[in-house]
Amino acid sequence: MPTALITGAAGGIGRSICEVFLREGYKVIGVDCRETAGLPYELIKYDISTLGRADASCDEFFSKVGTLAGGRLDSLVNNAAVQIIKPAGDISRADWEITLNTNLLAPFWLTQRFLPLLKAAKGSVVNIASIHASLTKKEFTLYSTSKGALVSLTRALALDLAPDIRVNAVLPAATDTEMLRDGFKGDPEGFRQLGEYHPLGRIAQTEEIARVALFLAGPQSSFMTGNVINVDGGIGGCLHDPGRN
Ligand SMILES: NC(=O)c1ccc[n+]([C@@H]2O[C@H](COP(=O)([O-])OP(=O)(O)OC[C@H]3O[C@@H](n4cnc5c(N)ncnc54)[C@H](O)[C@@H]3O)[C@@H](O)[C@H]2O)c1
């Protein structure tokens, strides 16, 4: 049975990724910093932003995953992220640390630590980046910088880890989750317009992102590495020209 380690497994897109992988016959090991009962897969409660400390709790976490994985990891899906939206003038050192540790460095530390298990399975790493890696908005400096760097990390690791391990990224646009709705708190009209603005007339459902992650993780994408797939309902091709959309 193939095994997948999926971070952010209690969140909107993460849950869908876990469910889609489960349906495909994977053994799913989920990780999240929030505890959530009743999920149909193993969920380890752990804050991945601390992985760079390389202390005893990291070792305990790595060995727990290693034991559950049982000697091979077919897929690592780096999906957990934080999104802090602030004007550049208000960004603190702590904001940078939490953002880069979670969105960029945790994917690296997880990949590095599990190299032997990924290699044993001729496995695949899937990084969930964002449309903000290439197109962004005001007050998204922290998030868009972290996601742009995650795409660069994807390309660089794809070369370093070839030919044994493939590394690819998914760039979702607006997807209906808590993270997205939090960004539109108090602005229901903005949320409605967001859907309308996509050429497909709506935002994505979480499973539409999860299915692309599954494709990149498995044998159907066997000749892809260092590649980036936009899953954006066409919005990435839109020139915003006020008055004429
Ligand atoms: N929702 C969108 O519109 C959208 C668009 C583009 C990209 N994305 C990306 O998709 C991924 C999933 O986002 P989502 O919308 O499902 O968000 P979400 O907030 O619903 O889920 C994110 C999950 O990650 C977990 N998490 C955050 N920090 C963590 C940490 N330090 N350790 C362990 N777990 C941690 C959270 O607890 C949460 O369960 C993220 O990488 C996000 O950047 C989302």
PDBQT file of the ligand as one rigid body, heavy atoms in Angstrom, charges set to zero:
ROOT
HETATM    1  N1  LIG A 301      -7.925  28.496   0.155  1.00  0.00    +0.000 N 
HETATM    2  C1  LIG A 301      -7.374  29.133  -0.856  1.00  0.00    +0.000 C 
HETATM    3  O1  LIG A 301      -8.022  29.956  -1.519  1.00  0.00    +0.000 OA
HETATM    4  C2  LIG A 301      -5.966  28.824  -1.271  1.00  0.00    +0.000 A 
HETATM    5  C3  LIG A 301      -5.509  29.365  -2.472  1.00  0.00    +0.000 A 
HETATM    6  C4  LIG A 301      -4.199  29.113  -2.875  1.00  0.00    +0.000 A 
HETATM    7  C5  LIG A 301      -3.388  28.310  -2.096  1.00  0.00    +0.000 A 
HETATM    8  N2  LIG A 301      -3.863  27.795  -0.933  1.00  0.00    +0.000 N 
HETATM    9  C6  LIG A 301      -2.942  26.963  -0.166  1.00  0.00    +0.000 C 
HETATM   10  O2  LIG A 301      -3.551  25.715   0.108  1.00  0.00    +0.000 OA
HETATM   11  C7  LIG A 301      -3.029  25.188   1.345  1.00  0.00    +0.000 C 
HETATM   12  C8  LIG A 301      -4.174  24.824   2.267  1.00  0.00    +0.000 C 
HETATM   13  O3  LIG A 301      -4.907  26.007   2.555  1.00  0.00    +0.000 OA
HETATM   14  P1  LIG A 301      -6.402  25.983   3.115  1.00  0.00    +0.000 P 
HETATM   15  O4  LIG A 301      -7.146  27.021   2.373  1.00  0.00    +0.000 OA
HETATM   16  O5  LIG A 301      -6.910  24.600   3.183  1.00  0.00    +0.000 OA
HETATM   17  O6  LIG A 301      -6.150  26.583   4.565  1.00  0.00    +0.000 OA
HETATM   18  P2  LIG A 301      -6.688  26.129   5.996  1.00  0.00    +0.000 P 
HETATM   19  O7  LIG A 301      -6.373  27.268   6.891  1.00  0.00    +0.000 OA
HETATM   20  O8  LIG A 301      -8.088  25.623   5.895  1.00  0.00    +0.000 OA
HETATM   21  O9  LIG A 301      -5.756  24.891   6.302  1.00  0.00    +0.000 OA
HETATM   22  C9  LIG A 301      -4.387  25.038   6.613  1.00  0.00    +0.000 C 
HETATM   23  C10 LIG A 301      -4.088  24.005   7.680  1.00  0.00    +0.000 C 
HETATM   24  O10 LIG A 301      -2.693  24.086   7.991  1.00  0.00    +0.000 OA
HETATM   25  C11 LIG A 301      -2.557  23.958   9.384  1.00  0.00    +0.000 C 
HETATM   26  N3  LIG A 301      -1.317  24.608   9.817  1.00  0.00    +0.000 N 
HETATM   27  C12 LIG A 301      -0.998  25.918   9.746  1.00  0.00    +0.000 A 
HETATM   28  N4  LIG A 301       0.185  26.132  10.321  1.00  0.00    +0.000 NA
HETATM   29  C13 LIG A 301       0.636  24.922  10.749  1.00  0.00    +0.000 A 
HETATM   30  C14 LIG A 301       1.788  24.501  11.459  1.00  0.00    +0.000 A 
HETATM   31  N5  LIG A 301       2.737  25.374  11.828  1.00  0.00    +0.000 N 
HETATM   32  N6  LIG A 301       1.929  23.181  11.760  1.00  0.00    +0.000 NA
HETATM   33  C15 LIG A 301       0.971  22.288  11.388  1.00  0.00    +0.000 A 
HETATM   34  N7  LIG A 301      -0.166  22.644  10.751  1.00  0.00    +0.000 NA
HETATM   35  C16 LIG A 301      -0.323  23.938  10.431  1.00  0.00    +0.000 A 
HETATM   36  C17 LIG A 301      -3.772  24.682   9.957  1.00  0.00    +0.000 C 
HETATM   37  O11 LIG A 301      -4.046  24.295  11.306  1.00  0.00    +0.000 OA
HETATM   38  C18 LIG A 301      -4.855  24.272   8.990  1.00  0.00    +0.000 C 
HETATM   39  O12 LIG A 301      -5.546  23.111   9.423  1.00  0.00    +0.000 OA
HETATM   40  C19 LIG A 301      -2.101  26.275   1.890  1.00  0.00    +0.000 C 
HETATM   41  O13 LIG A 301      -0.790  25.994   1.510  1.00  0.00    +0.000 OA
HETATM   42  C20 LIG A 301      -2.575  27.527   1.185  1.00  0.00    +0.000 C 
HETATM   43  O14 LIG A 301      -1.566  28.493   1.109  1.00  0.00    +0.000 OA
HETATM   44  C21 LIG A 301      -5.124  28.033  -0.496  1.00  0.00    +0.000 A 
ENDROOT
TORSDOF 0
